[in-house]
Amino acid sequence: MSTQEHTSPVTEQSGARLTFRVSRQQLTVAVIDKTADNDVRCFALPAEPGKSVAARVRRLLQTAPEGLPEAGAWLSPSRFTRAQVLIDSPVMLVPDEEFSPDDAEELYQYSFPDRHQESLMINPLAGENAVAVFSVNRDLKQVLEEHFADIRFLPVMQPVWSFLHQRGYEGTYQKLFGYFHDRELSVVSFDRNRFRFYNQFDVAGAQDAAYFLMYVWRQLAFDPEKDELHLAGDIPDRDALMETLRRYLLKVSVINPSAEFMRAPITRCRDLPFDLLTLFVRGR
């Protein structure tokens, strides 16, 4: 089990930290580089059935990915001693006043029994007064630790939580947020400086997404005329989903990264998921 301290946001000076994003759908590698187009070097590789992510990362650090020979010029581990890894794995959120490191592993394995052979990680979320407990594939962790002297892990949702938490203070009405990524829907709401609700659902399309969003909306007893629903990320069947939601809710909107982040050049990089973009612009 590993506890990680909160560190400062990613800045131009810390651009030498190579960033990996690992999910069921794809592997993304990126690094801030002010000399590159859109201020970032980035590429995404789709999942390869039958090949472990640890093996893929090991191969990636040894040779440039096929079809992207230019990546070898900046991906070489000899250029980097630091890395950070966003992991799309189940997360257990615990209020900080109720958290006990001694109980974390047992509670996590009880909540997610299929993850018992993975390494457990613990990240304090100071702004939300909670602790995030999540898992990392042991082989992947070993491969990365072999190549980098300084490495930190965080859940894919961590930069998104921080961003949405701050956005939740805008206006006077309650807000529900839905973030779409990797064919999943993460739904979150805050009550001042705490999580009020968080859960993640697999979604196949607009019908699934509308069902889960409306289910949580009713569970939290939000007002369909006054309270707000904000969506972000890779929204499936966006037009159909928005049409369905607006039949029942008056205030539904989509977060536009370009407008939200003052048209920063990095927002033009299509290979960057919203969570990775948020990490680079706003930090953890």
Secondary structure, 3 states (H helix, E strand, C coil): CEECCCCCCCCHHHCCCEEEEECCCEEEEEEECCCCHHHEEEEEEECCCCCCHHHHHHHHHHCCCCCCHHHHHHHCHHHCCEEEEEECCCEEEEEHHHCCHHHHHHHHHHHCHHHCCCEEEEEEEHHHCEEEEEEECHHHHHHHHHHCCEEEEEECCHHHHHHHHHHCCCCCCCEEEEEEECCEEEEEEEECCEEEEEEEEECCCHHHHHHHHHHHHHHCCCCCCCCEEEEEECCCCHHHHHHHHCCCCCEEEECCHHHHCCCCHHHHCCCCCHHHHHHHHHCC
